[in-house]
Amino acid sequence: MIRVQAIGRTDVGRVRDANEDAFLVGDSSFAVADGMGGHLAGEVASATALGPVKDLDGRVFSDSVDATAALRDAVLMANRAVADKSAAAPSYRGMGTTLTAVMIEGRRAHIAHVGDSRAYLLRDGMFSQLTTDHTLVQRLIDEGRLSEEEAANHPQRSVITRAIGVESDIDVDAMTLELLPDDRLLLCSDGLTGPVTDEAIAKLLGGSDLDRIPDDLIDAANDAGGPDNITTVVLAFDELPTAPSPRRTTGREPDPNMVVVRTRDDDTDSDWAGRLGHIGSLNPHPESSASTGTGRARSILVWAVVVAVLLAALVVGGRALLGRSFYVGVDDAGQVGIHQGVPVDIGPLPLHWVYRTTAYTIDDVPTIVRDEVEAGLTAQDAADAERIIANFDELRDEDETTGAN
């Protein structure tokens, strides 16, 4: 039997006036959320997002599938709750939050993640980052346009491409980890990972005094300038022959806020091309061709109608499915716009169309993302595409500062 001991801490840091981070330390549910928005809005977003995860705390699931489904439902509720509050109050408009959460089920840890807060694993002296940042610089790293070293000091490193509460639907990264005795998990906001290196974090996470580790991590971030709010949740696992008896410690702040995970079922819009392909896989039975001229004519007419219906379904259905995809691209005239579909043509048939044009031409696009825009810069949805375009001016200022051509 695996036992978990957990402790969490949060600190405002040395620069910010308020703390917009929140964390959850429960019996089986744990999370970190880093809010963003106007005055108090970030604080509201992070606290709101944790609520549905707190509701999962202590629940028992029949198997891993049920546990994962519960996390998926919780994340949907968290995203909807933040979005609803944002829409209801003008002072909360545009607020959102990152969310990195873990739920323990038996010997498994189910992890869900949105934004740039992180989850790390320390196992047998090996330190690994489990989550991938949903940021502009990480996207550039993945595409080979930026190195890890360049990303660490990039002026746009905090530009998030995915957040809870910004849209009605959200994609959430999720994974399941088989736990081993002596494993340690760390959930943290970017107030820690920004100023403190992975090497320093790993060394502190391996400390012998569990109660001191969150404080030591926060002290390290503050010693490096404390430019942002800092939140850490540390989980330590060991083997226990009896039933688990988790210990809850919330650190200096007695009332943190609560948690969340996963979102929509990816099966709903996965292999759309494959699904459409099945529509056209009709094979007439030999006996369906009548031996008489009348029967043959009737058969031809029937199949003509079937083919016409299927072609119409392909066109309508294919466009509907393609309409779920967005990207920032450029048309033949060099005008930048938001496009629906995918930047691909099949012969004379384009699989994309213009959703909205902008006043930008390709020459106005910052050099750091110009090649991506020419190829079609994928966006999560229309709002994400709007955010990408809204960042053009800020990125262009960086071009001018660095002298990029």
N, C-alpha and C positions, 0 to 999 in steps of 0.2 A: 504494500500500500504506500502511495506517495503522500507525504505531508508537505504542505506549503506554509511557509512563514513569510509575511509581507510587511513592509513598512513604507510609508510615503511621506514626502515633504514638498513644500512649495515655498518659493521666496520671490519677492518683487524684483530682486536684482538691484543694481546701483544706478540705473539710469531712468527707468520708468517710474511714473507716479502711482500707478495702480497695477494690480496683479490680475490679468485676464486669463491666467491658467486655472485649471481645475483638475482634481484627480479623484479617483475612487479606489479605496482599499476595502474590499469586502471579504467574505469567506471563500467565494469561488469566482468572483468577478472583480477585475482590476482594470484601471484605465487612466490615461492622461489626455487632456484636451487643452488646446492652446487657442483661445478665442481671438477674434479680430473684428474690428468695426469702430464705430464712433464712440462717444463718451458712454462708458459702461456697457456698450453693446457687446463687446467681446466677452466680457464677464458673464453676461446673460446667455450668450450663445454656448459657451463651454459648459456652464452649469446645466443648461437645458438638455444638451446632447447626452450628458451622463445619466439622465433620469431613466430611460428605458433599460439601460444596462444594469442599473441598480436593481430594477425589478427582477432580473434574472438571478440575482445573488442567492445562493443557497438552494436553488432548484436542482432536482435530480432528474436526469434524462435516461431513457432506456438504452440509448446507444449514441454513437458519435454523430450519426445522421440527424437525429432529433436535436442534439445540442447545436450543431451547425445551423439547422433551420431556425432555431430559437434566436441565435445571434443575428441571423439574416433579418428576421422580423424586427429585432430590436433596433438594428441600424436604420431600417426603413422608418420606424417610428421616430427615432432621434432626428433624422434628416427632415422629416415632415414637421416635427415639433419646432425646430429652429426656423425653418422656412415660414411656417405659419406665424410665428412671433415677429419675424422680420417684416412680413407683409402687413401685419396688423398695426404696427406702431411706426410712425415716420422716423422716430429717433433710432430705431433698430434697423432701418433699411440698409441692406448690403452686408449685414453682419454674417459671420460664419465662424467655423472652428475646425481645427484639426481634430482627429480622434484616433488614438491607438489603444486598443483594448485587448484583454486576454480573459478567457473564461476557462477554468479548470474543470475537466470532466474525466474522472477516473485518473488514468495515467497520461492523459492527453491535455495539451494546452491549445485551445482554439484562439487564433489571433486574427484581429481585423484592423484595418488601417486605412486612413484617409488623411492626406496632407503631408507635413514634414516633421511631425513628431515621430519618434522612432522606437523600435523594439530591438533589443540586443540579447544574445545568448552567450553566456560564458560556460563552457563545458570542457573539462579535462585540460584546462589551460588555453583552450582555443576560444577566441573572441570573435563573434560573427554578428553582422548587422542583418536582421531578419527582414526588415521592411525596406521598401524603396521609396525615396522621397518623391512626392508629386509636386515637383517644382520645375520651373523653366530651365534652370541650369542642369538638373538631372536629365531632362529630356535631351539637352544638347550633349551631355556626356554619353548617353545611350546611343546617340547618333554619330558619335565620334568627332563632334565639333568643338569639344571642350575637354580638357584633362581634369582629373580630380584635383590637382594642385591649383589650376586656374579657377576651378569652381569654388574652392575654399575662400577666395578673396574677391569673387565676382560681385560687382555692385548690385546685380539682380538676383542674388542667391536666395533671397526671401520671397521672390514672386511665386506664389502657389498656383498650381494649375487645377487643383481639385480640393474641395472643402465641403464639409457638412453644412447644410442649410442654405446654400447659395442657389440651388435649383431643386425642383420637386423630385428629381430622380438623381441618384448618385451611384457611381461604380465604386466598389470597395474591394481592396485587395484582402485576401483571406488565406490562411494556411493553418494546418494542424501539425503540431509537434509532439512526438512521443517523448515523454519526460524520463529522465534518468536521475538517480540519486546524485546529489551534489551539483545539479544544474542550478544556474542562477539566471534569471531574466531581469532585464532593466527596461522600463518604459520611461521615456523622458521627452520633454519639449526641446525645441531648438535653442532655448536659452542655455542649455548645457552643451549640446553638440556643436554649436557655433564657436564658442571661445575655447573649448577643451578638446584636445586631440583624442582619437580613439585609443591610443596607447595609454594615455593617462586615465581615461575612463575605465579601461580594462583592469588596470592595476588597482584602482580604488574599489571596483566591483568585487574583486577577489579578496577583499579584506576579511579578517577573522571576526570582527565585531559587526554583526548585521545591523544593529541599532545605529551605528555610526556612519554606515555607508552613504545613505541619502544626504546627511549633513556634510560629509566630506566631499561628495560630488558637487553640492551647491557651493560650498566654500571654494572649490577649485574654479568654478565659473565666476564667482565674485572676485576672486584674486586675479582673474584674467580680464577684469573690467565690468563684469555683470551687465552687459548691454541690453539684456532682455529678461523677462520673467523666467524663472528656472523651476522646473518641476521634475521630481524623480520618484519612481515607484520601483522598489527592489523586491523580487520574489526569490526565495531560497527553497530548494526542494531536498527532501531526504526520505529515506525508506523508513516506514513505520509499520510494525506488524498489526497494530490495532487500527481502529477507525481514525480518520484524519481529525485533527483538532486545530484548525488554523488560528493563528494569532493575529489580531487586528491592532495596528498601531497607526495613528494618523498624524503623528508629528506635532509640530507647533500649532498648526491650524486645525482646530477641532471640527470645523464644519466645511470639508471640501465639497465637491459637487460630484455628480454621479456618472454613468457610462453608456457603451454602445458597440455595434459591429455590422457587418455585411449589408448588401442591398438587394438590388433586383436579381432575379434568377436569370443568369446569362443564357440559359437554354432558350429563352424567348426570342432571341435575335442572334443566334450563333451562326450556323452555316446556312445563310439564306439562299445562296446559289444552289447548294445541294438540295434544299427543300423544293425550290422551284423546279429543279431538274426532274424530280419525281413526277411533276405534273405532266410532263411531255413524254413519259415512258410508257406509252400505250402500244400494245402489239395486238393486231386483229387475229382472232382465231381462224384457222383455215376454213372451218365449217361456216364462218360468218359470210363468206362470199357465195352468193346464190348461183346456181347453175344456169338460171334463166337470165335473159337480158333485163327483165323487169327487176329481178332480185339484185343483179349487179348494179343497176342504176340506183336502186334504193340504198344499197350498201355504200356506194360512192357518195351519195347525198348525205347519209348519216355521218360518214367519216369527215366530210367537208365541214359539217356543222360542229363536230367534236373538235376538229383542228382549229376552227375559228374561235370557239369558246376558250380553248386552251391558250391560244395566242393572246387573246384579250386578258385572260387571267395572268399570264406571264407579264404583260405590259403593266397592268394595274398593280398586281402584287409586287412585281419587281420595283416599281417606282415607289410604292409605299415603304418597302423595306429599305431601299436606298435613301429614302427621305429621313431615316433615322441617323444618318451619318452626315457630319459637317466637317468642312476644312476651310482654311484661309488660302485662297489661291489667286491666280491672275488669269485674265482672259486673253484672247488673241490680240487685243488692242493694248495690252499691257496695263489694264485697269485692275486694281486689287479689289477683291470682294469676298463675301462669305458664300460658299458653295455647298449645296447638298449633294449627297452621293459620294462617289469615289473618283479620284482624278485619273480615270482610265477610260479608254475608248475600245470597244470591240468592233473592229472594222469601221463602218460608217456610223455606228451607234454609240453615242457618248453615254456614260453611266453617271453623269453629273449635270447640274444646272445651277444657275445663279440664284441664290437666296436673297442677297442684298449687295449692291455695289457701294463702293466708298469713293472718297475724293482722292485716295492715294493711287499713285502709279507705282510700278515696280521700282522705279528709281527713288521713290520716297521711303521705301522699306529699309529699315536699318540693316547694315551689312551682316550683322551677326545672325539674322534669320532670313536673309534674302533668298538664299538657295532653297531653304525649306519652303518658303512661300511659293517660289516658282514651281517646286515639285508638288506642292499641296501640303500645307501644314495642318495635320490632323487636329481637330478639336473634339472635346467631349460632347458638346452640344452647341446650339446657337449662341447661348450666353457665354460659353467658354471662348468661342470664336470672337465675340465682341470684346472680351477681356484681352485676348491676344492683340487685337488691333489697337485697343486703348493703350497698350504698353509700348506701341511703336515710338511715340514721342520720347518716352523715358529712355528707351534703348538707343534712339538716335542721339540723344544727349551724350550717352556713353561713347558712341562712335566718334563724336566731335572731340570728346575729352581725350580719347586714346589715339585719335588721328587715323581711325580706320577709313579705308576707301571703299 
